[in-house]
């Protein structure tokens, strides 16, 4: 049983058939939202950023939302291997202590603890990310419009209800409620077209790095929105996965460039509100140059509880912190097979093993 499946769009398949896949072919690496599911990508991230991609020297755009943005920001630090390991360990062992007398934390309390964790992790190191010689980071956030322009219990609920309804009719109509705001490495152009959805680009800076990253991870109703990020339009900013769950973007890679996508599934779902809209899970011409590295369902079934780690595990394990940590550590350790199989395939790339995206 293979743990790893490789899927590719038509342009990417032609390139692989002609010459295999080389580190110098990669132009973009996306990082999806998805919470704990991203833990299984740790070994692949460490192989790609610690070994394989450094064998070439071309600039690479790293495009991330939510946990994907956090993963890719780590790859831009001076010691990416250590940062990626520290991130994995910190994410697995995270625990939000309940104050006496409370049954659950408020969004404000979760946001405060999460923000403090981000500042501690990246304290004094934002410039390492902003000035990386090769990697250009793009952090995607969802900026509220109209009712969602400011957070408030009633208006936020009504706003997201409206967003859900219009998105079901037409994805582009979601732009009336939320716009994609991308915080990018200074002077780095977006590596994708923006005709699909209302989009703004803002330069990343020392002042907005932490707020932008926190906003990209701020799940509505679970965390508070981040308001009035320095250098960006005023208003509320939420999880980038709402507008761009799996980064199904109109990538611009040039005639022979590749979008190399470590992902936790084959489907590249456009937005979080599209999860239940199966007809939007299919590949489009946007993904013609993409190679998706995803776990096989058969391998996933061998993991603890027969699935990838996910947020439901917080409920599943309840107060059994040790049980959840053990399950997540086991899944992350087993994911080394994904990196090992990828390395073996890259050494002897067999186009016959590449599936359609």
WORA-V675019 format. One record per residue. RES is the residue in one small letter. SS is DSSP state (H for helix, E for strand, L for the rest). Layout:
res=RES ss=SS
res=RES ss=SS
This chain:
res=x ss=L
res=x ss=L
res=x ss=L
res=x ss=E
res=x ss=E
res=x ss=E
res=x ss=E
res=x ss=E
res=x ss=L
res=x ss=H
res=x ss=H
res=x ss=H
res=x ss=H
res=x ss=H
res=x ss=H
res=x ss=H
res=x ss=H
res=x ss=H
res=x ss=H
res=x ss=L
res=x ss=L
res=x ss=L
res=x ss=H
res=x ss=H
res=x ss=H
res=x ss=E
res=x ss=E
res=x ss=E
res=x ss=E
res=x ss=E
res=x ss=E
res=x ss=L
res=x ss=L
res=x ss=L
res=x ss=H
res=x ss=H
res=x ss=H
res=x ss=H
res=x ss=H
res=x ss=H
res=x ss=H
res=x ss=H
res=x ss=H
res=x ss=H
res=x ss=H
res=x ss=H
res=x ss=H
res=x ss=H
res=x ss=H
res=x ss=H
res=x ss=H
res=x ss=H
res=x ss=H
res=x ss=H
res=x ss=H
res=x ss=L
res=x ss=L
res=x ss=L
res=x ss=L
res=x ss=E
res=x ss=E
res=x ss=E
res=x ss=E
res=x ss=E
res=x ss=E
res=x ss=L
res=x ss=H
res=x ss=H
res=x ss=H
res=x ss=H
res=x ss=H
res=x ss=H
res=x ss=H
res=x ss=H
res=x ss=H
res=x ss=L
res=x ss=L
res=x ss=L
res=x ss=L
res=x ss=H
res=x ss=H
res=x ss=H
res=x ss=H
res=x ss=H
res=x ss=H
res=x ss=H
res=x ss=H
res=x ss=H
res=x ss=H
res=x ss=H
res=x ss=H
res=x ss=H
res=x ss=H
res=x ss=L
res=x ss=L
res=x ss=L
res=x ss=L
res=x ss=L
res=x ss=L
res=x ss=L
res=x ss=L
res=x ss=L
res=x ss=L
res=x ss=L
res=x ss=L
res=x ss=L
res=x ss=H
res=x ss=H
res=x ss=H
res=x ss=H
res=x ss=H
res=x ss=H
res=x ss=H
res=x ss=H
res=x ss=H
res=x ss=H
res=x ss=H
res=x ss=H
res=x ss=H
res=x ss=H
res=x ss=H
res=x ss=H
res=x ss=L
res=x ss=L
res=x ss=L
res=x ss=H
res=x ss=H
res=x ss=H
res=x ss=H
res=x ss=H
res=x ss=L
res=x ss=L
res=x ss=L
res=x ss=L
res=x ss=E
res=x ss=E
res=x ss=E
res=x ss=E
res=x ss=E
res=x ss=E
res=x ss=E
res=x ss=E
res=x ss=E
res=x ss=E
res=x ss=L
res=x ss=H
res=x ss=H
res=x ss=H
res=x ss=H
res=x ss=L
res=x ss=L
res=x ss=L
res=x ss=H
res=x ss=H
res=x ss=H
res=x ss=H
res=x ss=H
res=x ss=H
res=x ss=H
res=x ss=H
res=x ss=H
res=x ss=H
res=x ss=H
res=x ss=H
res=x ss=H
res=x ss=H
res=x ss=H
res=x ss=H
res=x ss=H
res=x ss=L
res=x ss=H
res=x ss=H
res=x ss=H
res=x ss=H
res=x ss=H
res=x ss=H
res=x ss=L
res=x ss=E
res=x ss=E
res=x ss=E
res=x ss=E
res=x ss=E
res=x ss=E
res=x ss=E
res=x ss=L
res=x ss=L
res=x ss=L
res=x ss=L
res=x ss=L
res=x ss=L
res=x ss=L
res=x ss=E
res=x ss=E
res=x ss=L
res=x ss=L
res=x ss=L
res=x ss=L
res=x ss=L
res=x ss=E
res=x ss=E
res=x ss=E
res=x ss=E
res=x ss=E
res=x ss=L
res=x ss=L
res=x ss=L
res=x ss=L
res=x ss=L
res=x ss=H
res=x ss=H
res=x ss=H
res=x ss=H
res=x ss=H
res=x ss=H
res=x ss=H
res=x ss=H
res=x ss=L
res=x ss=L
res=x ss=L
res=x ss=E
res=x ss=L
res=x ss=L
res=x ss=E
res=x ss=L
res=x ss=L
res=x ss=E
res=x ss=E
res=x ss=L
res=x ss=L
res=x ss=L
res=x ss=L
res=x ss=L
res=x ss=L
res=x ss=L
res=x ss=L
res=x ss=E
res=x ss=E
res=x ss=E
res=x ss=E
res=x ss=L
res=x ss=L
res=x ss=L
res=x ss=L
res=x ss=L
res=x ss=L
res=x ss=L
res=x ss=L
res=x ss=L
res=x ss=L
res=x ss=E
res=x ss=E
res=x ss=L
res=x ss=L
res=x ss=L
res=x ss=L
res=x ss=L
res=x ss=L
res=x ss=E
res=x ss=E
res=x ss=E
res=x ss=E
res=x ss=E
res=x ss=L
res=x ss=L
res=x ss=L
res=x ss=L
res=x ss=L
res=x ss=L
res=x ss=L
res=x ss=L
res=x ss=L
res=x ss=H
res=x ss=H
res=x ss=H
res=x ss=L
res=x ss=L
res=x ss=L
res=x ss=H
res=x ss=H
res=x ss=H
res=x ss=L
res=x ss=L
res=x ss=L
res=x ss=L
res=x ss=H
res=x ss=H
res=x ss=H
res=x ss=L
res=x ss=L
res=x ss=E
res=x ss=E
res=x ss=E
res=x ss=E
res=x ss=E
res=x ss=E
res=x ss=L
res=x ss=H
res=x ss=H
res=x ss=H
res=x ss=H
res=x ss=L
res=x ss=L
res=x ss=L
res=x ss=H
res=x ss=H
res=x ss=H
res=x ss=L
res=x ss=L
res=x ss=L
res=x ss=L
res=x ss=L
res=x ss=H
res=x ss=H
res=x ss=H
res=x ss=H
res=x ss=H
res=x ss=H
res=x ss=L
res=x ss=L
res=x ss=L
res=x ss=H
res=x ss=H
res=x ss=H
res=x ss=H
res=x ss=H
res=x ss=H
res=x ss=H
res=x ss=H
res=x ss=H
res=x ss=H
res=x ss=H
res=x ss=H
res=x ss=H
res=x ss=H
res=x ss=L
res=x ss=H
res=x ss=H
res=x ss=H
res=x ss=H
res=x ss=H
res=x ss=H
res=x ss=H
res=x ss=H
res=x ss=H
res=x ss=H
res=x ss=H
res=x ss=H
res=x ss=L
res=x ss=L
res=x ss=L
res=x ss=H
res=x ss=H
res=x ss=H
res=x ss=E
res=x ss=E
res=x ss=E
res=x ss=L
